């Protein structure tokens, strides 16, 4: 059964808005008429399996049972527009919107508000049509008797498997409010860390692009013009000047071809990285790098520990928590290692022992997991491990990025200085000969 947002007139001529559940748009209009409402607009909030062929399009006043809805007749085959709509990616909530919605729902549900009322309140308060559409669709499924986790599963692009697993665990344990609070804390912390890294990379990236553009412009336009002035002198030029002139000529002659080759090589590399075997070998090589590998390992380990701690604290079994946490890892080699951990835990091994056998995760995670298993406080110890690794990752990245900015300036200044020196050396040589 689908959910439809409607705008209608009541018996007093006032505009009424809301959501009605029905199998098709025709039945939705019939339900509105039964409520003595005249439909002005009817839009499907969810085009899931239960939605009828006519879902998803507005229906004006007087749209009869046989009215044409969208690109296909009600009950008939979908038209060209409907088929093209299926090819477009489904709209999804942004990470920031999911964080905000989760915090609002957590606050309302913890205050003993029913789930459907909390969903309706958050939807009506949002100024984003997509947020309203998704939440009202979830609310309609909940009002039909579905669990919140199952209703969220109809929007997999907006709510991750981890999100749905935590909600389902909270519903099963009868503690949805506290679980939503933990989930909101987790999402806010993850979003804040990602935002810090992105904001810290903006300025160095701008400097690097500017430096590259300045060097390319000097080599492509300035150096060739200066070189023309020295051609008629008939005198041997300094080796630095000759090298710069040769590089400028090569850039003019083969620059476009080199750019195309780089683009093709990048496309080939992207396609190759989509193969699991190639991606796993590359990710394993990345982990072996001196500084980058350490940062990648700790970032993924912190994400694993934080996710697993949150899930276990919410009442999720360890095996289900490991399966959900696996999807949060960005490194395919660590994903494969965690798959081995899941298999060993399923066979009866302890979590710490399974993590230690892979040799892929930091010793801190293994040690804290062992302490948590011995003391019966696995979620607490994993949370502490995540706190430490997140703080260390933030400190290292802050230091590295603070050193990156002056390094880019030094490299840019050195490249421009070499170009200027290559131009000035012949001039100084002529002045010396004139004396």
DAFENFEN-V646511 format. One record per pair of residues at least 12 apart in sequence whose ideal C-beta (glycine too) atoms are under 7 Angstrom apart, sorted by sequence separation. I is the first residue (numbers start at 1). GAP is how many residues later the second one is. D is the distance in Angstrom with one decimal. If there is no record, write none. Layout:
BEGIN
I/GAP/D ; I/GAP/D
END
This chain:
BEGIN
6/12/6.2 ; 20/12/6.4 ; 44/12/4.2 ; 57/12/5.2 ; 70/12/5.8 ; 123/12/3.8 ; 152/12/5.1 ; 167/12/7.0 ; 326/12/5.0 ; 369/12/6.9 ; 29/13/6.4 ; 57/13/4.0 ; 105/13/5.3 ; 108/13/6.2 ; 122/13/5.9 ; 123/13/5.1 ; 138/13/4.6 ; 141/13/6.6 ; 166/13/5.8 ; 308/13/5.0 ; 311/13/6.1 ; 326/13/6.8 ; 341/13/4.3 ; 344/13/6.8 ; 368/13/4.4 ; 369/13/6.5 ; 5/14/5.7 ; 6/14/5.7 ; 28/14/5.9 ; 56/14/6.3 ; 138/14/6.2 ; 308/14/6.7 ; 311/14/6.9 ; 341/14/5.8 ; 352/14/5.5 ; 355/14/6.0 ; 368/14/6.2 ; 4/15/6.8 ; 43/15/5.5 ; 54/15/3.2 ; 149/15/5.1 ; 152/15/6.2 ; 3/16/5.4 ; 4/16/5.3 ; 42/16/6.1 ; 54/16/6.3 ; 119/16/5.2 ; 123/16/6.9 ; 322/16/6.6 ; 368/16/6.3 ; 25/17/5.9 ; 41/17/4.9 ; 42/17/4.3 ; 105/17/5.9 ; 166/17/5.0 ; 307/17/7.0 ; 308/17/4.9 ; 341/17/6.2 ; 352/17/4.1 ; 368/17/4.0 ; 3/18/5.4 ; 4/18/6.4 ; 104/18/4.7 ; 149/18/4.4 ; 227/18/4.6 ; 307/18/4.1 ; 340/18/5.7 ; 351/18/5.1 ; 352/18/3.6 ; 53/19/5.7 ; 119/19/5.8 ; 120/19/5.6 ; 148/19/5.5 ; 149/19/3.5 ; 322/19/6.5 ; 323/19/6.3 ; 1/20/5.3 ; 2/20/6.7 ; 39/20/6.3 ; 54/20/4.5 ; 119/20/4.0 ; 163/20/6.8 ; 322/20/4.9 ; 365/20/5.4 ; 1/21/6.7 ; 2/21/6.9 ; 4/21/6.7 ; 16/21/6.1 ; 40/21/6.0 ; 53/21/6.3 ; 101/21/6.0 ; 134/21/5.6 ; 147/21/6.9 ; 223/21/5.5 ; 227/21/6.9 ; 304/21/5.2 ; 307/21/5.1 ; 337/21/4.2 ; 352/21/5.8 ; 364/21/5.6 ; 1/22/5.6 ; 39/22/6.7 ; 53/22/6.2 ; 149/22/6.0 ; 223/22/6.5 ; 351/22/6.2 ; 38/23/6.3 ; 53/23/6.6 ; 116/23/5.3 ; 119/23/6.7 ; 148/23/6.1 ; 319/23/6.6 ; 322/23/6.6 ; 337/23/3.9 ; 350/23/5.7 ; 4/24/4.4 ; 8/24/5.6 ; 134/24/5.9 ; 147/24/5.4 ; 224/24/5.2 ; 304/24/7.0 ; 364/24/6.7 ; 11/25/5.7 ; 53/25/6.1 ; 223/25/4.2 ; 303/25/5.1 ; 304/25/6.3 ; 364/25/6.8 ; 6/26/6.0 ; 10/26/7.0 ; 19/26/6.7 ; 116/26/5.1 ; 303/26/6.6 ; 319/26/6.0 ; 334/26/5.7 ; 10/27/5.8 ; 23/27/6.7 ; 25/27/6.2 ; 115/27/5.7 ; 116/27/5.3 ; 318/27/6.5 ; 319/27/6.1 ; 333/27/6.8 ; 9/28/6.8 ; 24/28/3.0 ; 26/28/6.7 ; 219/28/6.3 ; 220/28/6.9 ; 224/28/6.6 ; 8/29/3.9 ; 9/29/4.5 ; 23/29/5.5 ; 25/29/4.0 ; 219/29/4.9 ; 300/29/5.0 ; 8/30/5.6 ; 24/30/5.7 ; 25/30/5.9 ; 29/30/6.3 ; 101/30/6.6 ; 300/30/6.1 ; 8/31/4.9 ; 9/31/6.5 ; 97/31/6.7 ; 220/31/5.5 ; 300/31/5.1 ; 8/32/5.7 ; 219/32/5.3 ; 220/32/6.3 ; 6/33/5.9 ; 7/33/4.7 ; 115/33/5.6 ; 318/33/6.3 ; 7/34/4.1 ; 25/34/5.9 ; 29/34/6.5 ; 97/34/5.7 ; 101/34/7.0 ; 300/34/5.1 ; 6/35/6.6 ; 220/35/7.0 ; 296/35/6.0 ; 6/36/5.1 ; 93/37/6.6 ; 4/38/5.4 ; 5/38/4.9 ; 93/38/6.4 ; 4/39/6.5 ; 26/39/5.2 ; 91/39/5.4 ; 4/40/5.4 ; 5/40/5.3 ; 4/41/6.6 ; 93/41/6.2 ; 2/42/5.5 ; 3/42/4.6 ; 3/43/5.4 ; 2/44/5.6 ; 25/44/5.3 ; 287/44/6.8 ; 2/46/6.6 ; 287/46/6.3 ; 2/48/5.2 ; 26/48/5.4 ; 283/48/4.6 ; 1/49/4.6 ; 2/49/3.6 ; 25/49/6.8 ; 283/49/4.8 ; 284/49/4.3 ; 2/50/6.6 ; 24/50/6.5 ; 283/50/4.3 ; 280/52/4.7 ; 2/53/5.1 ; 279/53/4.8 ; 280/53/5.2 ; 276/56/6.8 ; 280/56/6.0 ; 98/60/6.5 ; 301/60/5.3 ; 305/60/5.7 ; 301/61/5.0 ; 298/64/6.2 ; 301/64/5.1 ; 92/65/3.8 ; 93/65/4.1 ; 297/65/6.2 ; 92/66/4.8 ; 312/66/5.8 ; 313/66/4.1 ; 90/67/5.2 ; 109/67/5.7 ; 110/67/3.8 ; 312/67/4.1 ; 109/68/4.6 ; 309/70/4.7 ; 106/71/6.9 ; 109/71/5.5 ; 110/71/6.1 ; 309/73/3.9 ; 106/74/3.6 ; 308/74/5.5 ; 309/74/4.1 ; 105/75/5.8 ; 106/75/4.7 ; 305/77/4.5 ; 309/77/6.2 ; 102/78/6.6 ; 106/78/4.5 ; 305/80/4.7 ; 306/80/3.9 ; 102/81/5.8 ; 103/81/4.3 ; 305/81/4.0 ; 102/82/4.5 ; 302/84/5.0 ; 305/84/7.0 ; 102/85/5.6 ; 302/87/3.8 ; 45/88/4.8 ; 99/88/4.6 ; 301/88/5.9 ; 302/88/4.9 ; 98/89/6.6 ; 99/89/5.6 ; 45/91/4.9 ; 46/91/3.7 ; 298/91/4.9 ; 302/91/6.4 ; 45/92/4.2 ; 99/92/5.1 ; 298/94/6.4 ; 299/94/5.5 ; 45/95/7.0 ; 96/95/6.7 ; 298/95/5.3 ; 95/96/5.7 ; 295/98/6.3 ; 295/101/6.2 ; 295/102/6.9 ; 48/106/5.1 ; 46/108/6.4 ; 19/117/4.9 ; 21/119/4.9 ; 19/120/6.9 ; 186/120/6.4 ; 19/121/5.8 ; 21/122/7.0 ; 21/123/6.3 ; 186/124/4.8 ; 183/127/7.0 ; 182/128/5.3 ; 5/131/6.3 ; 182/131/6.1 ; 182/132/6.0 ; 3/133/6.1 ; 3/134/5.0 ; 179/135/4.4 ; 3/137/3.1 ; 169/142/6.8 ; 173/142/3.9 ; 1/143/6.1 ; 172/143/6.9 ; 166/144/6.7 ; 170/144/5.6 ; 162/145/6.2 ; 166/145/6.1 ; 169/145/4.7 ; 165/146/6.6 ; 169/146/4.8 ; 169/147/4.2 ; 166/148/5.2 ; 165/151/6.3 ; 165/155/6.6 ; 165/159/4.4 ; 162/162/4.8 ; 161/163/5.8 ; 162/165/6.4 ; 161/166/5.5 ; 162/166/6.0 ; 244/175/6.4 ; 244/178/4.0 ; 240/181/6.4 ; 241/181/4.7 ; 240/182/4.8 ; 241/184/5.6 ; 240/185/6.1 ; 241/185/5.5 ; 238/187/4.3 ; 238/188/6.5 ; 237/189/5.5 ; 238/191/6.8 ; 223/196/6.6 ; 230/196/5.4 ; 193/197/6.5 ; 200/197/6.7 ; 204/197/6.3 ; 211/197/6.1 ; 226/197/5.1 ; 196/198/6.9 ; 207/198/6.4 ; 214/198/6.9 ; 218/198/6.9 ; 197/200/6.3 ; 204/200/4.8 ; 208/200/5.5 ; 211/200/6.8 ; 215/200/4.9 ; 200/201/4.7 ; 204/201/5.5 ; 207/201/4.5 ; 211/201/3.6 ; 215/201/7.0 ; 218/201/5.0 ; 203/202/6.5 ; 207/202/6.8 ; 214/202/6.5 ; 204/204/6.1
END
